[in-house]
Amino acid sequence: MTMPKGSQAFPRSEYLRRLTAVKSEIERRQVEVLVVTSPANITYLSGYTSKSGYVPQGLVVSLTDEEPTFITRRMDGPAALHQMFIDRSRVIGYPEALIANPDRDGYDAIIDFILDKRLGRKGIGLEAKLLPALTVEKFKSRAAEAKIVDCTNAVTWVRGVKSDLEIAMMREAAAISDAGMLKAREVIRAGVREADASAEIVATLVRGANGKPGTDISSFFLCATPRTSTCHIRWTEDVFQQGSQINLEFSGVRHGYTSPLMRTMSIGKPSDRIRRLHEGEVAGLEAALAAAKTGKTCSDVAVAFNTTLKKHGFEKESRCGYAVGIDWTEPTASLKEGDMTILKPNMTFHLMLGNWIDEDVGYVISETFRVTDAGGEPFTKLPRELFEI
């Protein structure tokens, strides 16, 4: 029995639209064939979300072919056949002999394919900064007649402006984020273990919302007293106490797409300092969303937030946010002063306003939003409250 095609997250026309945009970009760079190795970019161009990127794999996008070709470890081929929109003949599994082989690996299989098909003689694009230096050198030596071009963020910048179908998917992820945060408010209590509360929240992120289950678990951070000044640690074996503060950051996931959300909770009344910080951050958040209009810059958004927060007597050292979509962060535009990226409709950002001030003081709040002519439109519906439990 052959592997059947699974339910596709997007119609074929959507993937072809994305590929057309990427082909236009690489042609502008005088590249004939692009080897996509970033898992998020592979998801964007094919629908593949299987976690096989720990070994060499690559989606080969050619100007001459409508569909790309995926070259992966043979055992991962069935997942690609199931998830990708492309024809099964375009999934090529390389043998196990290339795994843990000091001389040849899966990248050799990709190079073999390119050479055998006589592709890339005018230029081969690589996501070079994401590859080991020895791998880049291998491409240069084995495809010596071709010009090797660094296209590290070529696909990622194309991903920056979302289609209406992608926006709808991020709204579904946002509804799951909201459900997870509401579950957190329900289960976090004095006497409850951090691990047990986390298990309930994660279960909600899997069960989903509005009949749409979560399709993955992305980053999940629960930082409770006395660790509220940390930003990227997990739950512990500790038990919540009366007076504990809890900072949460997580996202629902729908077919790779995320809509991150952060909120701070307090078991009992929070300190006056945290309450004042919350008031300043909410005011800054609203100012930032108002500034996130088509034609403005990332820097404009950051200035609006920072200026407002300073009026409340606080400052934020880290950036105010970043482009977001598949697999959380898109390594392109940042909401920080000096980033002159022009905002376009349906660009999406995580307005990440976590503020870790001292070793014993930290607070978080955020919204994921899309850029519109009227300003930033948040995806989540959760109140911007400092939740008092």
NORQUIZI-V759675 format. One record per pair of residues at least 12 apart in sequence whose ideal C-beta (glycine too) atoms are under 8 Angstrom apart, sorted by the first residue. I is the first residue (numbers start at 1). J is the second residue. D is the distance in Angstrom with one decimal. If there is no record, write none. Layout:
i:I j:J d:D
i:I j:J d:D
//
This chain:
i:2 j:81 d:7.9
i:2 j:88 d:7.6
i:3 j:78 d:4.8
i:3 j:81 d:4.4
i:3 j:82 d:5.4
i:3 j:88 d:7.9
i:4 j:82 d:7.0
i:5 j:81 d:7.5
i:5 j:82 d:6.6
i:6 j:82 d:4.7
i:6 j:83 d:5.7
i:8 j:47 d:6.0
i:8 j:85 d:5.8
i:9 j:47 d:5.5
i:9 j:169 d:7.1
i:9 j:254 d:7.8
i:9 j:255 d:3.8
i:9 j:256 d:7.7
i:10 j:47 d:6.8
i:10 j:85 d:7.9
i:10 j:165 d:5.6
i:10 j:169 d:8.0
i:11 j:165 d:7.9
i:12 j:85 d:5.4
i:14 j:163 d:6.4
i:14 j:165 d:5.5
i:15 j:45 d:6.6
i:15 j:46 d:6.8
i:15 j:47 d:6.8
i:15 j:85 d:5.0
i:16 j:66 d:7.0
i:17 j:163 d:7.1
i:18 j:44 d:6.2
i:18 j:45 d:5.8
i:18 j:158 d:7.0
i:19 j:45 d:6.0
i:19 j:61 d:6.6
i:19 j:66 d:7.7
i:19 j:67 d:7.8
i:19 j:68 d:6.9
i:21 j:158 d:4.9
i:22 j:34 d:7.0
i:22 j:45 d:6.8
i:22 j:61 d:6.2
i:22 j:154 d:6.9
i:22 j:155 d:5.6
i:22 j:158 d:5.4
i:23 j:61 d:6.8
i:23 j:63 d:5.6
i:25 j:154 d:5.2
i:25 j:155 d:8.0
i:25 j:157 d:7.7
i:25 j:158 d:6.0
i:26 j:61 d:7.2
i:26 j:63 d:7.3
i:26 j:125 d:5.3
i:26 j:151 d:6.3
i:26 j:154 d:6.2
i:27 j:63 d:6.0
i:29 j:123 d:7.4
i:29 j:125 d:6.7
i:29 j:149 d:5.7
i:29 j:151 d:6.4
i:29 j:154 d:7.0
i:30 j:122 d:6.7
i:30 j:123 d:5.2
i:30 j:147 d:7.6
i:30 j:149 d:7.2
i:31 j:120 d:8.0
i:31 j:122 d:7.6
i:31 j:123 d:4.2
i:31 j:124 d:6.8
i:31 j:125 d:3.9
i:31 j:149 d:5.1
i:31 j:151 d:6.3
i:32 j:62 d:7.0
i:32 j:63 d:5.5
i:32 j:64 d:7.9
i:32 j:119 d:6.5
i:32 j:120 d:5.2
i:32 j:121 d:6.8
i:32 j:122 d:4.3
i:32 j:123 d:5.3
i:32 j:124 d:7.3
i:33 j:60 d:6.2
i:33 j:61 d:6.8
i:33 j:62 d:4.8
i:33 j:63 d:7.2
i:33 j:114 d:6.2
i:33 j:119 d:4.5
i:33 j:120 d:4.0
i:33 j:123 d:7.7
i:33 j:124 d:5.6
i:33 j:125 d:7.0
i:34 j:60 d:7.4
i:34 j:61 d:4.4
i:34 j:124 d:7.7
i:34 j:125 d:4.0
i:34 j:126 d:8.0
i:34 j:151 d:5.9
i:34 j:154 d:7.0
i:34 j:155 d:7.7
i:35 j:58 d:4.7
i:35 j:59 d:7.5
i:35 j:60 d:5.8
i:35 j:61 d:7.9
i:35 j:110 d:6.1
i:35 j:114 d:7.7
i:35 j:124 d:6.8
i:35 j:125 d:6.8
i:35 j:126 d:5.5
i:35 j:127 d:7.4
i:35 j:139 d:7.9
i:36 j:58 d:6.4
i:36 j:59 d:4.2
i:36 j:60 d:7.7
i:36 j:61 d:6.2
i:36 j:68 d:7.6
i:36 j:127 d:6.6
i:36 j:155 d:6.0
i:37 j:53 d:7.7
i:37 j:56 d:7.8
i:37 j:57 d:6.9
i:37 j:58 d:5.1
i:37 j:59 d:7.8
i:37 j:126 d:7.8
i:37 j:127 d:5.2
i:37 j:130 d:6.0
i:37 j:131 d:6.4
i:38 j:127 d:5.5
i:38 j:130 d:5.7
i:38 j:155 d:7.1
i:38 j:156 d:7.3
i:39 j:51 d:7.9
i:39 j:53 d:4.1
i:39 j:327 d:6.7
i:40 j:156 d:7.7
i:40 j:159 d:7.8
i:40 j:256 d:7.2
i:40 j:325 d:7.8
i:40 j:326 d:4.4
i:40 j:327 d:4.1
i:40 j:330 d:7.7
i:41 j:59 d:7.6
i:41 j:127 d:7.3
i:41 j:155 d:4.2
i:41 j:156 d:6.5
i:41 j:159 d:7.3
i:42 j:57 d:7.6
i:42 j:59 d:4.9
i:42 j:70 d:7.6
i:43 j:256 d:4.4
i:43 j:326 d:5.2
i:43 j:327 d:7.2
i:44 j:155 d:6.5
i:44 j:159 d:5.4
i:44 j:256 d:8.0
i:44 j:326 d:5.8
i:45 j:59 d:6.0
i:45 j:61 d:7.0
i:45 j:68 d:6.3
i:45 j:155 d:6.9
i:46 j:59 d:6.1
i:46 j:68 d:6.7
i:46 j:70 d:6.7
i:46 j:80 d:7.9
i:46 j:83 d:7.6
i:46 j:84 d:4.4
i:46 j:85 d:6.4
i:46 j:86 d:6.3
i:47 j:83 d:5.4
i:47 j:84 d:5.5
i:47 j:85 d:5.4
i:47 j:255 d:7.4
i:48 j:70 d:7.2
i:48 j:79 d:7.4
i:48 j:80 d:5.7
i:48 j:83 d:4.9
i:48 j:84 d:5.1
i:49 j:83 d:6.3
i:49 j:215 d:7.2
i:49 j:216 d:6.8
i:49 j:255 d:6.6
i:49 j:256 d:5.0
i:50 j:76 d:6.2
i:50 j:79 d:3.9
i:50 j:80 d:7.1
i:50 j:83 d:6.5
i:52 j:72 d:6.1
i:52 j:73 d:6.4
i:52 j:76 d:4.1
i:52 j:79 d:7.0
i:55 j:73 d:5.2
i:55 j:99 d:6.3
i:55 j:106 d:6.0
i:56 j:73 d:7.9
i:56 j:98 d:7.8
i:56 j:105 d:5.3
i:56 j:106 d:3.0
i:56 j:107 d:4.8
i:56 j:109 d:7.7
i:56 j:110 d:7.3
i:56 j:135 d:7.8
i:57 j:70 d:7.3
i:57 j:71 d:6.5
i:57 j:72 d:4.2
i:57 j:73 d:6.8
i:57 j:76 d:7.2
i:57 j:106 d:6.2
i:58 j:70 d:7.6
i:58 j:71 d:5.4
i:58 j:72 d:8.0
i:58 j:106 d:7.8
i:58 j:107 d:7.4
i:58 j:110 d:4.6
i:60 j:110 d:6.7
i:60 j:113 d:6.5
i:60 j:114 d:6.8
i:60 j:119 d:7.5
i:62 j:117 d:7.8
i:62 j:119 d:5.5
i:64 j:119 d:7.7
i:67 j:85 d:8.0
i:67 j:86 d:4.6
i:67 j:87 d:6.2
i:67 j:90 d:5.6
i:68 j:86 d:6.4
i:68 j:90 d:6.9
i:69 j:86 d:7.7
i:69 j:90 d:4.5
i:69 j:91 d:7.8
i:69 j:92 d:6.5
i:69 j:113 d:6.9
i:70 j:84 d:6.4
i:70 j:86 d:6.9
i:70 j:90 d:6.5
i:70 j:91 d:5.2
i:70 j:92 d:7.0
i:71 j:92 d:4.8
i:71 j:93 d:8.0
i:71 j:94 d:6.4
i:71 j:106 d:7.1
i:71 j:109 d:5.5
i:71 j:110 d:5.0
i:71 j:113 d:5.8
i:72 j:91 d:7.3
i:72 j:92 d:7.5
i:72 j:93 d:6.2
i:72 j:94 d:7.3
i:72 j:106 d:7.4
i:73 j:93 d:6.6
i:73 j:94 d:6.4
i:73 j:96 d:7.5
i:73 j:98 d:8.0
i:73 j:99 d:6.7
i:73 j:106 d:6.5
i:74 j:93 d:3.2
i:74 j:94 d:6.2
i:74 j:95 d:6.0
i:74 j:96 d:6.6
i:75 j:93 d:7.4
i:75 j:96 d:7.5
i:76 j:93 d:7.2
i:77 j:91 d:5.4
i:77 j:92 d:7.7
i:77 j:93 d:3.7
i:92 j:109 d:7.5
i:92 j:113 d:6.7
i:94 j:106 d:5.4
i:94 j:109 d:3.8
i:107 j:135 d:5.2
i:107 j:138 d:6.1
i:107 j:139 d:7.4
i:108 j:138 d:7.3
i:108 j:142 d:7.5
i:111 j:138 d:7.0
i:111 j:139 d:6.3
i:111 j:142 d:4.9
i:111 j:143 d:6.1
i:114 j:143 d:6.5
i:115 j:142 d:7.4
i:115 j:143 d:6.6
i:120 j:143 d:6.4
i:120 j:146 d:4.8
i:121 j:145 d:6.1
i:121 j:146 d:5.7
i:122 j:146 d:7.4
i:122 j:147 d:7.3
i:123 j:146 d:6.3
i:123 j:147 d:4.6
i:123 j:148 d:7.8
i:123 j:149 d:5.3
i:124 j:139 d:6.5
i:124 j:143 d:5.9
i:124 j:146 d:4.8
i:124 j:147 d:7.3
i:124 j:148 d:5.5
i:124 j:149 d:6.9
i:125 j:149 d:4.9
i:125 j:150 d:7.8
i:125 j:151 d:3.6
i:125 j:154 d:6.7
i:126 j:139 d:6.1
i:126 j:148 d:6.2
i:126 j:149 d:7.3
i:126 j:150 d:6.6
i:126 j:151 d:6.4
i:126 j:152 d:7.9
i:127 j:151 d:6.3
i:127 j:152 d:4.8
i:127 j:153 d:7.9
i:127 j:154 d:7.9
i:127 j:155 d:7.8
i:128 j:148 d:7.7
i:128 j:150 d:4.2
i:128 j:151 d:7.6
i:128 j:152 d:5.7
i:129 j:150 d:7.0
i:129 j:152 d:4.2
i:130 j:152 d:6.3
i:136 j:148 d:7.1
i:153 j:331 d:6.6
i:153 j:332 d:6.0
i:156 j:330 d:5.5
i:156 j:331 d:6.3
i:156 j:332 d:5.4
i:157 j:332 d:5.5
i:159 j:325 d:5.8
i:159 j:326 d:6.9
i:159 j:330 d:6.1
i:160 j:323 d:5.7
i:160 j:325 d:7.9
i:160 j:330 d:6.4
i:160 j:332 d:5.7
i:160 j:333 d:6.7
i:160 j:344 d:7.7
i:160 j:347 d:5.6
i:161 j:344 d:5.3
i:161 j:345 d:7.4
i:161 j:346 d:5.4
i:161 j:347 d:5.7
i:162 j:325 d:6.6
i:162 j:346 d:4.6
i:162 j:347 d:7.4
i:162 j:348 d:5.6
i:162 j:370 d:7.0
i:163 j:346 d:7.4
i:164 j:346 d:7.6
i:166 j:257 d:6.8
i:166 j:325 d:7.1
i:166 j:346 d:7.9
i:167 j:346 d:6.1
i:167 j:348 d:7.5
i:167 j:370 d:6.0
i:169 j:254 d:5.1
i:169 j:255 d:6.3
i:169 j:257 d:4.5
i:170 j:254 d:7.6
i:170 j:257 d:5.2
i:170 j:258 d:7.5
i:170 j:259 d:5.0
i:170 j:325 d:7.2
i:170 j:348 d:6.3
i:170 j:368 d:7.0
i:170 j:370 d:7.7
i:170 j:379 d:5.8
i:171 j:259 d:7.4
i:171 j:379 d:5.3
i:172 j:209 d:7.9
i:172 j:210 d:7.3
i:172 j:212 d:4.9
i:172 j:252 d:7.5
i:172 j:254 d:4.5
i:172 j:257 d:7.8
i:173 j:251 d:6.3
i:173 j:252 d:4.3
i:173 j:253 d:6.0
i:173 j:254 d:4.5
i:173 j:257 d:5.2
i:173 j:258 d:5.5
i:173 j:259 d:4.2
i:173 j:379 d:7.7
i:174 j:252 d:6.8
i:174 j:259 d:3.6
i:174 j:261 d:7.4
i:174 j:368 d:6.2
i:174 j:379 d:3.6
i:174 j:380 d:4.6
i:174 j:381 d:7.8
i:175 j:208 d:8.0
i:175 j:209 d:4.2
i:175 j:210 d:5.4
i:175 j:212 d:7.2
i:175 j:252 d:6.9
i:175 j:380 d:7.9
i:175 j:381 d:7.8
i:176 j:204 d:7.7
i:176 j:205 d:5.9
i:176 j:208 d:5.1
i:176 j:209 d:4.9
i:176 j:212 d:7.2
i:176 j:214 d:5.3
i:176 j:251 d:7.8
i:176 j:252 d:2.4
i:176 j:253 d:7.4
i:176 j:254 d:7.2
i:176 j:259 d:8.0
i:177 j:205 d:8.0
i:177 j:250 d:6.9
i:177 j:251 d:5.3
i:177 j:252 d:4.6
i:177 j:259 d:5.4
i:177 j:260 d:7.0
i:177 j:261 d:4.0
i:177 j:368 d:7.7
i:177 j:380 d:5.7
i:177 j:382 d:7.9
i:178 j:209 d:7.0
i:178 j:261 d:7.1
i:178 j:380 d:5.2
i:178 j:381 d:5.6
i:178 j:382 d:4.9
i:179 j:204 d:5.3
i:179 j:205 d:7.7
i:179 j:207 d:8.0
i:179 j:208 d:7.3
i:179 j:209 d:4.2
i:179 j:252 d:7.3
i:180 j:201 d:5.2
i:180 j:202 d:8.0
i:180 j:204 d:4.9
i:180 j:205 d:4.8
i:180 j:250 d:5.9
i:180 j:252 d:6.5
i:180 j:261 d:7.7
i:181 j:248 d:6.7
i:181 j:261 d:5.9
i:181 j:263 d:5.5
i:181 j:382 d:5.5
i:182 j:382 d:7.4
i:183 j:200 d:5.9
i:183 j:201 d:5.2
i:183 j:204 d:4.2
i:184 j:197 d:6.9
i:184 j:201 d:5.1
i:184 j:246 d:7.7
i:184 j:248 d:5.7
i:184 j:263 d:7.7
i:184 j:265 d:6.8
i:185 j:265 d:6.5
i:185 j:387 d:5.4
i:185 j:389 d:6.7
i:186 j:200 d:8.0
i:187 j:200 d:4.5
i:187 j:201 d:7.0
i:188 j:240 d:6.1
i:188 j:246 d:5.8
i:188 j:265 d:5.9
i:188 j:267 d:7.0
i:188 j:389 d:5.9
i:189 j:240 d:6.5
i:189 j:267 d:7.0
i:189 j:389 d:6.7
i:190 j:239 d:8.0
i:190 j:240 d:5.5
i:190 j:241 d:5.9
i:190 j:242 d:4.7
i:190 j:244 d:7.2
i:190 j:267 d:5.3
i:191 j:239 d:6.1
i:191 j:240 d:6.9
i:192 j:239 d:6.7
i:192 j:240 d:5.4
i:193 j:237 d:6.7
i:193 j:238 d:7.2
i:193 j:239 d:5.3
i:193 j:240 d:7.7
i:194 j:222 d:6.0
i:194 j:224 d:5.8
i:194 j:235 d:4.0
i:194 j:236 d:5.2
i:194 j:237 d:7.2
i:194 j:238 d:5.5
i:194 j:239 d:7.4
i:194 j:240 d:6.7
i:195 j:235 d:5.3
i:195 j:236 d:7.4
i:195 j:237 d:6.2
i:197 j:222 d:7.3
i:197 j:235 d:7.4
i:197 j:240 d:7.3
i:198 j:220 d:7.1
i:198 j:222 d:5.5
i:198 j:234 d:7.7
i:198 j:235 d:4.2
i:201 j:220 d:7.7
i:201 j:222 d:7.8
i:201 j:248 d:7.8
i:201 j:250 d:7.1
i:202 j:217 d:6.3
i:202 j:220 d:6.4
i:205 j:217 d:6.3
i:205 j:220 d:7.7
i:205 j:250 d:6.6
i:205 j:251 d:7.9
i:205 j:252 d:5.7
i:205 j:253 d:7.5
i:208 j:252 d:6.9
i:209 j:252 d:7.2
i:212 j:254 d:6.4
i:214 j:252 d:5.4
i:214 j:253 d:5.3
i:214 j:254 d:7.2
i:215 j:253 d:5.6
i:215 j:254 d:5.9
i:215 j:255 d:5.4
i:215 j:256 d:7.6
i:216 j:253 d:4.1
i:216 j:256 d:7.2
i:217 j:253 d:6.9
i:218 j:250 d:7.1
i:218 j:251 d:5.1
i:218 j:253 d:5.2
i:218 j:258 d:5.4
i:218 j:260 d:7.9
i:218 j:327 d:7.3
i:218 j:328 d:5.8
i:219 j:232 d:7.9
i:219 j:249 d:7.2
i:219 j:250 d:6.8
i:219 j:251 d:7.3
i:219 j:260 d:8.0
i:219 j:328 d:6.3
i:220 j:234 d:7.1
i:220 j:249 d:7.8
i:220 j:250 d:4.6
i:221 j:233 d:6.6
i:221 j:234 d:6.8
i:221 j:247 d:7.6
i:221 j:248 d:7.0
i:221 j:249 d:4.4
i:221 j:250 d:6.8
i:222 j:234 d:6.8
i:222 j:235 d:4.5
i:222 j:246 d:6.6
i:222 j:247 d:7.7
i:222 j:248 d:5.7
i:223 j:246 d:7.4
i:223 j:247 d:4.5
i:223 j:248 d:7.9
i:223 j:362 d:7.0
i:224 j:236 d:7.6
i:224 j:238 d:7.0
i:224 j:240 d:6.4
i:224 j:244 d:5.5
i:224 j:245 d:6.9
i:224 j:246 d:4.6
i:224 j:247 d:7.5
i:225 j:241 d:7.1
i:225 j:243 d:7.2
i:225 j:244 d:4.4
i:225 j:245 d:5.0
i:225 j:246 d:7.6
i:226 j:360 d:7.1
i:228 j:245 d:5.0
i:228 j:246 d:7.8
i:228 j:247 d:5.4
i:228 j:360 d:7.5
i:228 j:361 d:7.1
i:228 j:362 d:4.2
i:228 j:363 d:7.5
i:229 j:356 d:5.1
i:229 j:357 d:7.5
i:229 j:358 d:6.4
i:229 j:359 d:5.2
i:229 j:360 d:5.9
i:229 j:361 d:6.0
i:229 j:362 d:4.2
i:230 j:356 d:7.5
i:230 j:362 d:7.0
i:231 j:247 d:7.9
i:231 j:249 d:7.9
i:231 j:354 d:5.8
i:231 j:356 d:5.7
i:231 j:362 d:7.1
i:231 j:364 d:7.9
i:240 j:267 d:5.9
i:241 j:267 d:7.1
i:242 j:267 d:5.7
i:242 j:268 d:5.4
i:243 j:266 d:7.9
i:243 j:267 d:6.4
i:243 j:268 d:5.2
i:244 j:266 d:7.4
i:244 j:267 d:4.7
i:245 j:264 d:6.6
i:245 j:265 d:7.2
i:245 j:266 d:5.1
i:245 j:267 d:7.8
i:245 j:270 d:6.5
i:245 j:274 d:6.8
i:246 j:264 d:7.1
i:246 j:265 d:4.6
i:246 j:266 d:7.5
i:246 j:267 d:7.6
i:247 j:262 d:7.3
i:247 j:264 d:5.3
i:247 j:354 d:7.3
i:247 j:362 d:6.0
i:247 j:363 d:6.8
i:247 j:364 d:4.5
i:248 j:262 d:6.5
i:248 j:263 d:5.6
i:248 j:264 d:7.6
i:248 j:265 d:6.9
i:248 j:364 d:7.2
i:249 j:261 d:7.4
i:249 j:262 d:4.5
i:249 j:354 d:7.2
i:249 j:364 d:6.2
i:249 j:366 d:7.3
i:251 j:328 d:6.9
i:251 j:368 d:7.9
i:256 j:326 d:4.5
i:256 j:327 d:6.3
i:257 j:325 d:6.3
i:257 j:326 d:5.9
i:258 j:324 d:6.5
i:258 j:325 d:7.3
i:258 j:326 d:7.4
i:258 j:327 d:7.1
i:258 j:328 d:5.1
i:258 j:368 d:7.8
i:259 j:324 d:7.6
i:259 j:368 d:4.2
i:259 j:379 d:4.8
i:259 j:380 d:6.5
i:260 j:324 d:6.4
i:260 j:328 d:6.5
i:260 j:350 d:4.8
i:260 j:352 d:7.3
i:260 j:366 d:6.4
i:260 j:368 d:5.6
i:261 j:366 d:6.2
i:261 j:367 d:7.5
i:261 j:368 d:6.9
i:261 j:380 d:5.4
i:261 j:382 d:6.7
i:262 j:352 d:6.8
i:262 j:353 d:7.5
i:262 j:354 d:6.0
i:262 j:364 d:4.0
i:262 j:365 d:5.7
i:262 j:366 d:3.8
i:263 j:364 d:6.8
i:263 j:365 d:6.2
i:263 j:382 d:6.9
i:263 j:385 d:7.7
i:263 j:387 d:6.3
i:264 j:278 d:7.0
i:264 j:363 d:5.3
i:264 j:364 d:5.4
i:264 j:365 d:6.5
i:264 j:386 d:5.7
i:264 j:387 d:7.2
i:265 j:386 d:7.8
i:265 j:387 d:4.2
i:265 j:388 d:7.7
i:265 j:389 d:5.9
i:266 j:386 d:6.6
i:266 j:387 d:7.1
i:266 j:388 d:5.4
i:266 j:389 d:6.7
i:267 j:389 d:4.9
i:268 j:388 d:7.3
i:268 j:389 d:7.6
i:269 j:388 d:6.5
i:270 j:386 d:6.0
i:270 j:388 d:6.8
i:273 j:361 d:7.0
i:274 j:361 d:7.6
i:274 j:363 d:5.8
i:274 j:386 d:7.1
i:275 j:386 d:6.5
i:276 j:312 d:6.7
i:276 j:313 d:7.1
i:276 j:314 d:7.8
i:277 j:312 d:7.8
i:277 j:314 d:5.7
i:277 j:355 d:6.7
i:277 j:357 d:7.7
i:277 j:363 d:5.1
i:278 j:363 d:6.5
i:278 j:365 d:7.2
i:278 j:386 d:4.3
i:279 j:312 d:6.4
i:280 j:308 d:7.4
i:280 j:309 d:5.1
i:280 j:311 d:7.5
i:280 j:312 d:2.9
i:280 j:313 d:7.0
i:280 j:314 d:5.1
i:281 j:309 d:6.7
i:281 j:314 d:7.8
i:281 j:353 d:5.2
i:281 j:355 d:6.7
i:281 j:363 d:6.8
i:281 j:365 d:5.3
i:282 j:365 d:6.8
i:282 j:384 d:5.1
i:283 j:308 d:5.2
i:283 j:309 d:7.5
i:283 j:311 d:7.8
i:283 j:312 d:6.5
i:284 j:304 d:7.6
i:284 j:305 d:4.2
i:284 j:306 d:7.4
i:284 j:308 d:4.2
i:284 j:309 d:4.2
i:284 j:312 d:7.8
i:284 j:353 d:6.8
i:285 j:305 d:7.0
i:285 j:351 d:6.4
i:285 j:353 d:5.9
i:285 j:365 d:6.5
i:285 j:367 d:6.5
i:285 j:384 d:6.8
i:287 j:304 d:4.4
i:287 j:305 d:6.0
i:287 j:307 d:7.4
i:287 j:308 d:4.3
i:288 j:301 d:5.0
i:288 j:302 d:7.5
i:288 j:304 d:5.1
i:288 j:305 d:4.1
i:288 j:308 d:7.9
i:288 j:320 d:6.4
i:288 j:335 d:7.4
i:288 j:351 d:5.8
i:288 j:376 d:7.0
i:289 j:351 d:7.0
i:289 j:367 d:7.1
i:289 j:369 d:6.3
i:289 j:375 d:5.5
i:289 j:376 d:3.8
i:289 j:378 d:7.0
i:290 j:304 d:6.9
i:290 j:375 d:4.9
i:290 j:376 d:7.6
i:291 j:303 d:7.6
i:291 j:304 d:3.8
i:291 j:375 d:7.1
i:291 j:376 d:7.9
i:292 j:343 d:6.3
i:292 j:349 d:7.3
i:292 j:351 d:7.9
i:292 j:369 d:6.5
i:292 j:371 d:5.6
i:292 j:375 d:5.5
i:292 j:376 d:3.4
i:293 j:343 d:6.8
i:293 j:371 d:7.2
i:293 j:372 d:7.3
i:293 j:373 d:6.3
i:293 j:374 d:6.8
i:293 j:375 d:5.2
i:294 j:343 d:5.9
i:294 j:344 d:6.5
i:294 j:345 d:5.4
i:294 j:371 d:6.1
i:294 j:372 d:6.8
i:294 j:373 d:4.8
i:295 j:342 d:6.7
i:295 j:343 d:6.7
i:296 j:342 d:7.7
i:296 j:343 d:5.2
i:297 j:339 d:7.0
i:297 j:340 d:5.0
i:297 j:341 d:6.2
i:297 j:342 d:6.0
i:297 j:343 d:6.6
i:298 j:333 d:5.3
i:298 j:334 d:6.1
i:298 j:335 d:5.1
i:298 j:336 d:6.8
i:298 j:339 d:4.0
i:298 j:340 d:7.2
i:298 j:341 d:4.7
i:298 j:343 d:7.0
i:299 j:336 d:7.1
i:299 j:337 d:5.2
i:299 j:338 d:5.6
i:299 j:339 d:5.3
i:299 j:340 d:5.9
i:301 j:320 d:6.6
i:301 j:321 d:7.7
i:301 j:335 d:5.0
i:301 j:343 d:7.7
i:301 j:349 d:8.0
i:301 j:351 d:7.8
i:301 j:376 d:7.7
i:302 j:319 d:7.0
i:302 j:320 d:4.7
i:302 j:335 d:5.1
i:302 j:336 d:5.0
i:302 j:337 d:4.7
i:302 j:339 d:7.4
i:303 j:337 d:5.8
i:305 j:320 d:5.0
i:305 j:335 d:7.8
i:305 j:351 d:8.0
i:305 j:353 d:7.1
i:306 j:320 d:7.4
i:306 j:337 d:6.8
i:314 j:355 d:7.0
i:314 j:357 d:7.4
i:316 j:353 d:6.9
i:316 j:355 d:4.9
i:317 j:356 d:8.0
i:318 j:354 d:7.3
i:318 j:355 d:7.9
i:318 j:356 d:7.8
i:319 j:334 d:5.0
i:319 j:335 d:6.0
i:319 j:336 d:3.9
i:319 j:352 d:7.7
i:320 j:335 d:4.1
i:320 j:336 d:6.4
i:320 j:351 d:6.4
i:320 j:352 d:6.9
i:320 j:353 d:6.4
i:321 j:334 d:7.3
i:321 j:335 d:3.8
i:321 j:349 d:5.0
i:321 j:350 d:5.1
i:321 j:351 d:4.4
i:321 j:352 d:4.6
i:321 j:353 d:7.6
i:321 j:366 d:7.5
i:322 j:334 d:5.2
i:322 j:335 d:6.6
i:322 j:349 d:6.6
i:322 j:350 d:6.0
i:322 j:352 d:6.9
i:323 j:347 d:6.9
i:323 j:348 d:6.9
i:323 j:349 d:5.8
i:324 j:348 d:5.6
i:324 j:349 d:6.0
i:324 j:350 d:4.3
i:324 j:368 d:6.0
i:325 j:348 d:5.8
i:328 j:350 d:7.8
i:329 j:350 d:7.7
i:333 j:347 d:7.4
i:333 j:349 d:7.5
i:335 j:349 d:6.0
i:335 j:351 d:6.6
i:343 j:371 d:4.6
i:344 j:371 d:6.4
i:345 j:370 d:7.8
i:345 j:371 d:5.8
i:345 j:372 d:6.2
i:345 j:373 d:6.9
i:346 j:370 d:5.5
i:346 j:371 d:6.6
i:347 j:370 d:6.9
i:347 j:371 d:4.4
i:348 j:368 d:6.7
i:348 j:369 d:7.0
i:348 j:370 d:5.0
i:348 j:371 d:7.5
i:349 j:368 d:7.2
i:349 j:369 d:6.1
i:349 j:371 d:7.5
i:349 j:376 d:7.4
i:350 j:366 d:6.1
i:350 j:367 d:7.9
i:350 j:368 d:5.1
i:351 j:366 d:5.8
i:351 j:367 d:4.9
i:351 j:368 d:7.3
i:351 j:369 d:6.1
i:351 j:376 d:7.0
i:352 j:366 d:4.8
i:353 j:365 d:5.2
i:353 j:366 d:5.6
i:354 j:366 d:7.0
i:365 j:384 d:6.5
i:367 j:379 d:7.6
i:367 j:380 d:6.3
i:367 j:384 d:7.9
i:368 j:380 d:6.5
//
